[in-house]
Amino acid sequence: PVAHADSTGALAACRRGETADIGLSDFRVYGNGGGGIPSGSNPPNLLQDGDVFLLLPSSYYKVKFDSWPWGPSYLADGNGVTAPSTGWPYPGSLEYSAILRFNNDPGGWVGPIHQATAFGGCKVWSGPPVRLMFGVNDPNPGDNSGYWSFGFYLYRAATH
């Protein structure tokens, strides 16, 4: 998307790696339940139109995808296989991967479903105020253990 005039400073600060207005160096997406930024059962909207965010997955933490000791563990991109159209919570996304959706309170879901790892660079948010909701693309997340870790950095646009 085209950067808003008021996003210029925030985008430049993000690209230079300056201190973010909000920074979480170890945000955890749990394999058995996901998570959200901000946290809580009904968190407030966080990203505002024109804000810049950076979401960086760790290449260390894995989620284990069953209760057996020899079961598979995957990084946040899952097993690299696209989930079929039936039997998976997020068909068309990678199996056993971290999913990110944007949600407006009170309006509901905003935009498409994303792989959580698709936001490696500084991104300008263009849209209504939202919170970030993470899920796990697994038909049976209840037997999973572990978590993925992400760094989340928010740079406020000049108008907020």
C-alpha positions in Angstrom: 0.0 0.0 0.0 1.0 3.6 -0.5 2.4 5.2 2.6 0.3 8.0 4.1 2.1 11.3 4.4 1.9 10.9 8.2 3.5 7.4 8.0 6.8 8.7 6.5 8.6 9.2 9.9 7.3 6.0 11.4 8.3 4.0 8.3 11.8 5.5 8.3 12.2 4.8 12.0 11.1 1.2 11.5 13.5 0.7 8.6 16.4 2.2 10.7 15.6 -0.1 13.6 14.9 2.7 16.0 13.1 2.1 19.3 9.4 1.4 18.6 6.5 3.1 20.3 5.4 -0.4 21.4 7.9 -3.3 21.3 7.4 -6.9 22.3 10.6 -8.9 21.8 9.0 -12.3 22.7 5.3 -12.4 21.8 4.2 -16.0 22.1 1.8 -17.8 19.8 0.8 -20.9 21.6 0.4 -24.1 19.6 -2.7 -25.1 21.5 -4.5 -21.8 21.3 -2.8 -19.0 19.4 -2.8 -15.5 21.0 -3.3 -11.9 20.4 -1.7 -8.4 20.4 -2.8 -6.8 22.7 -3.5 -9.8 25.0 -6.7 -10.5 26.8 -10.1 -12.0 26.1 -11.4 -8.8 24.4 -8.4 -6.6 23.8 -8.7 -3.0 22.4 -7.8 -2.1 18.8 -4.1 -1.3 18.6 -3.0 -0.6 15.0 -4.4 2.7 13.6 -4.5 3.8 10.0 -1.0 4.9 8.9 0.8 3.1 11.7 3.9 1.0 10.8 4.5 -2.5 12.2 7.2 -5.1 12.1 6.5 -8.8 12.9 9.6 -11.0 13.1 9.4 -14.8 13.7 12.0 -16.5 15.7 13.8 -19.3 13.9 14.3 -21.2 17.2 10.9 -21.9 18.8 8.8 -24.7 17.5 5.4 -26.1 18.2 5.0 -29.9 18.7 2.0 -31.2 16.9 0.7 -34.2 18.8 1.1 -35.9 22.1 3.5 -38.6 21.0 7.2 -38.2 21.8 8.2 -38.9 18.2 5.6 -36.5 16.8 6.6 -33.6 14.5 7.6 -30.1 15.6 7.6 -27.1 13.2 8.7 -23.6 13.0 6.0 -20.9 12.4 5.7 -21.7 8.7 4.5 -25.3 9.5 5.4 -28.2 7.2 5.3 -26.2 4.0 2.3 -28.0 2.6 -0.8 -26.0 1.6 -3.8 -27.2 3.7 -6.6 -28.7 1.6 -10.1 -27.1 1.4 -11.7 -29.5 3.9 -10.7 -30.5 7.4 -8.4 -27.5 8.2 -9.3 -24.3 10.0 -7.4 -22.2 7.4 -7.6 -24.0 4.1 -5.1 -22.6 1.5 -2.6 -21.6 4.2 0.3 -23.8 5.3 -0.5 -26.8 7.4 0.7 -26.6 11.1 1.6 -22.9 10.8 1.0 -19.7 12.6 -1.9 -17.6 11.2 -2.5 -13.9 11.6 -5.9 -12.2 11.2 -6.7 -8.6 11.8 -9.9 -7.8 13.8 -11.7 -4.6 14.5 -13.6 -4.1 17.7 -16.6 -4.0 17.2 -16.6 -4.4 13.4 -15.1 -7.9 13.0 -12.6 -9.4 10.7 -10.6 -7.1 8.4 -9.0 -8.4 5.2 -7.8 -11.8 4.4 -6.1 -14.5 6.4 -2.3 -14.3 6.4 0.6 -16.5 7.2 2.0 -14.8 10.4 5.5 -15.1 8.8 4.5 -12.9 5.8 5.2 -9.6 7.6 9.0 -9.7 7.9 9.5 -6.1 6.7 8.1 -2.8 7.9 4.5 -2.6 6.8 2.2 0.4 6.8 -1.3 -0.4 8.1 -4.0 1.0 5.9 -7.5 0.4 7.2 -9.7 0.6 10.3 -8.3 0.3 13.8 -7.5 -3.4 14.5 -6.0 -5.8 16.9 -3.9 -8.8 15.8 -5.3 -12.3 16.4 -3.1 -15.4 15.9 -4.3 -18.9 15.3 -2.8 -22.3 14.5 -3.6 -24.1 11.3 -4.2 -27.5 12.8 -7.5 -29.5 12.8 -6.7 -30.7 16.4 -4.7 -28.0 18.3 -5.6 -29.4 21.7 -2.8 -32.0 21.7 -0.1 -29.5 20.7 2.6 -28.1 23.0 5.1 -25.3 22.8 4.9 -21.9 21.1 6.3 -19.8 18.4 8.0 -16.5 19.4 7.7 -13.3 17.4 9.1 -9.8 17.8 6.3 -7.2 17.4 7.3 -3.5 16.9 4.8 -0.7 16.4 5.7 2.7 15.1 2.9 5.3 15.5 2.0 7.5 12.6 2.4 11.3 13.3 -1.3 12.0 13.5 -2.0 9.8 16.6 
